[in-house]
């Protein structure tokens, strides 16, 4: 069952002397309980697409549908509760002069209700962190711990869709593995739908059901993750996979 759909999404950024089509005629679907991976080079439009979905920006063309109904340009609190976004810079996503608990509490009260209090015991257990760490400031935590709390902040409002924008790329290998295991566990337990943006094809292959390949603001290829990785049809996808393998071979040597 399709939970989210994009139809012919377009986004143009205008500068004084020129304009750039960051997204051009992008269409996609996200099924309930599915993890959709989006890959492509830097500047391909991956993060721009997530910002349109999250409601942080308004598309210039096309429409987004949630459960078959158009998402409004001005999102409601319910819309924001339904679709939550997790960012690459976990530390920077929290206010530097507020405790982690205060930032999470603010999100819950803004989107759920003024008198609401997060279920701290459940949230910390969910992301496998001690409760006392929530009383620290972002600077006092590791990147991996901040990313776990960013996930906890999103989960505190019970979303149906998680948007993950390069959430492991700034972490060390050990923290990356922990975050991926946590995401897979939450996806299974909560039956959430996830859009996972990454430049790491190995990560995408390990966690995603389907993959969409983007280049220059357009969708180049889409299909089951195993097929895209092992039997790509488009030249650009083949080049993308070959370049990743070449880099890994060089590192191994």
C-alpha positions in Angstrom: 0.0 0.0 0.0 1.4 3.4 -1.0 1.7 5.8 1.9 3.6 8.6 0.2 3.8 9.6 -3.4 5.5 12.4 -5.4 4.3 13.4 -8.8 6.5 15.4 -11.1 8.2 17.3 -8.4 10.3 20.3 -9.5 12.4 22.8 -7.6 14.4 25.7 -9.0 16.8 27.8 -7.0 17.2 31.3 -8.4 20.3 33.4 -8.0 20.9 36.9 -9.3 22.6 35.9 -12.5 21.4 32.3 -13.0 19.0 29.6 -11.8 19.5 25.9 -11.1 16.9 23.2 -11.5 17.7 21.2 -8.3 14.7 18.8 -9.0 13.1 18.2 -12.4 10.0 16.1 -12.9 10.8 13.7 -10.0 8.2 11.0 -9.3 8.4 8.3 -6.7 6.3 6.1 -4.3 7.0 4.9 -0.8 5.1 1.9 0.4 3.9 1.3 4.0 6.6 -0.4 6.0 9.2 0.0 3.3 12.7 1.4 3.3 13.4 3.4 0.1 17.0 4.3 -0.5 18.0 7.3 -2.6 21.6 7.4 -3.9 23.5 9.7 -6.2 26.5 12.0 -6.3 26.7 15.3 -4.4 24.3 17.8 -6.0 22.1 15.1 -7.5 19.0 16.4 -5.6 18.7 13.8 -2.9 18.6 16.2 0.1 16.6 18.7 -1.8 13.9 16.1 -2.4 13.8 15.3 1.3 13.3 19.0 2.2 10.3 19.1 -0.1 8.8 16.0 1.6 9.5 17.3 5.1 7.8 20.6 4.4 11.0 22.6 4.9 10.7 24.0 1.4 7.8 24.3 -1.1 8.1 22.6 -4.5 7.8 24.8 -7.6 6.0 22.1 -9.5 4.2 18.8 -8.9 2.5 17.5 -5.8 3.1 15.3 -2.8 0.4 13.0 -1.6 0.1 11.3 1.8 -2.4 8.4 1.9 -3.6 9.6 -1.5 -4.4 13.2 -0.3 -2.3 16.2 -1.3 0.0 17.6 1.3 -0.6 21.3 1.8 2.1 23.8 1.2 1.6 25.0 4.8 1.9 21.8 6.8 -0.2 21.1 9.8 1.1 19.8 13.1 -0.4 16.4 12.2 1.6 16.5 8.9 4.8 17.2 10.9 4.1 14.5 13.4 3.5 12.0 10.5 6.7 12.9 8.6 9.8 13.4 10.7 13.3 14.2 9.4 16.7 13.3 10.8 19.7 15.3 9.7 23.3 14.5 8.9 24.7 16.9 11.5 23.3 15.4 14.6 25.1 17.7 17.1 24.1 20.8 15.0 20.5 19.7 14.9 20.2 20.4 18.7 20.3 23.9 20.3 23.9 24.2 21.7 22.8 26.0 24.9 19.9 23.7 25.7 20.0 20.3 27.3 19.0 17.4 25.0 15.9 16.8 27.1 14.8 20.4 26.6 15.1 20.2 22.9 13.1 16.9 22.7 10.5 18.3 25.1 10.1 21.4 22.9 9.4 19.3 19.8 6.8 17.2 21.7 5.0 20.3 23.1 5.0 22.1 19.7 3.6 19.1 17.8 1.6 17.2 20.3 0.4 19.6 23.0 1.6 22.3 25.4 1.3 20.2 28.5 2.8 17.0 27.0 5.9 15.4 28.5 8.0 12.8 26.6 8.0 9.3 27.9 11.7 9.5 28.8 12.1 5.9 30.0 10.6 4.5 26.8 12.5 6.9 24.5 15.9 6.2 26.0 15.3 2.5 26.1 14.2 2.7 22.4 17.5 4.3 21.4 19.5 2.3 23.9 20.9 5.2 25.9 21.0 5.8 29.7 18.3 8.2 30.8 20.8 10.6 32.5 22.5 11.4 29.2 19.4 13.3 28.2 20.3 16.0 30.7 23.6 16.8 29.0 24.3 19.4 26.3 25.0 18.3 22.7 28.7 19.2 23.1 29.0 16.7 26.0 27.9 13.8 23.8 29.5 11.9 21.0 28.2 12.2 17.4 26.7 8.7 17.7 24.9 9.5 20.9 23.5 12.8 19.5 22.3 10.9 16.5 20.5 8.4 18.7 18.8 11.3 20.6 17.9 12.8 17.2 16.1 9.6 16.4 14.5 9.6 19.9 13.2 13.2 19.2 11.6 12.0 16.0 10.1 8.9 17.6 8.7 11.0 20.5 5.9 12.2 18.2 5.1 8.8 16.8 5.8 9.3 13.1 4.7 7.0 10.3 7.5 8.1 8.0 11.2 8.8 8.8 13.4 10.8 6.4 17.0 10.0 7.0 19.5 12.4 5.3 23.0 10.9 5.3 22.5 10.1 9.0 25.6 7.9 9.2 28.1 9.7 7.0 29.5 11.9 9.8 30.0 9.0 12.2 32.9 6.5 12.7 32.4 2.9 11.5 31.4 1.6 14.9 28.8 4.3 15.4 27.5 3.8 11.8 26.8 0.2 12.5 25.0 0.9 15.7 22.8 3.5 14.1 21.9 1.2 11.2 21.0 -1.7 13.6 18.9 0.7 15.6 17.1 2.0 12.5 16.5 -1.6 11.2 15.1 -2.5 14.6 12.7 0.5 14.8 11.6 -0.1 11.3 10.7 -3.7 12.1 9.1 -3.0 15.5 7.1 0.1 14.5 6.5 -0.9 10.8 7.6 2.6 9.8 8.2 3.7 6.3 11.7 5.2 5.8 13.4 7.2 3.1 17.2 6.7 3.5 19.5 9.0 1.6 23.1 8.0 1.4 26.1 8.0 -0.9 27.2 4.7 0.5 25.9 1.9 -1.7 27.0 -0.8 0.8 24.8 0.7 3.5 21.9 1.1 1.1 22.2 -2.5 0.0 22.2 -3.7 3.6 19.1 -1.8 4.8 16.9 -0.8 1.9 14.1 -2.7 0.1 14.2 -0.4 -3.0 16.7 2.0 -4.4 16.2 5.2 -6.5 19.2 6.6 -8.3 19.3 10.4 -8.9 21.5 12.5 -11.1 21.3 16.3 -11.8 17.9 16.5 -10.1 16.3 13.6 -12.1 15.5 10.0 -11.4 17.9 7.8 -13.5 16.8 4.4 -12.3 14.7 2.7 -9.7 14.1 -0.9 -8.6 14.7 -3.5 -5.9 17.9 -2.9 -4.0 19.5 -6.2 -5.0 18.8 -5.7 -8.7 20.0 -2.1 -8.7 23.3 -3.1 -7.0 24.0 -6.3 -8.8 22.4 -5.8 -12.2 22.0 -2.0 -12.9 20.5 -1.1 -16.3 21.6 2.5 -16.7 25.1 3.5 -17.6 25.2 6.1 -14.8 24.2 3.6 -12.2 26.9 1.2 -13.5 29.5 4.0 -13.3 28.3 5.0 -9.7 28.7 1.4 -8.5 32.1 0.9 -10.3 33.5 4.1 -8.8 32.6 2.9 -5.3 34.2 -0.5 -5.9 37.3 1.2 -7.3 37.7 3.4 -4.2 37.3 0.3 -1.9 39.8 -1.6 -3.9 42.3 1.2 -3.6 41.8 1.4 0.2 42.1 -2.3 0.5 45.5 -2.2 -1.3 
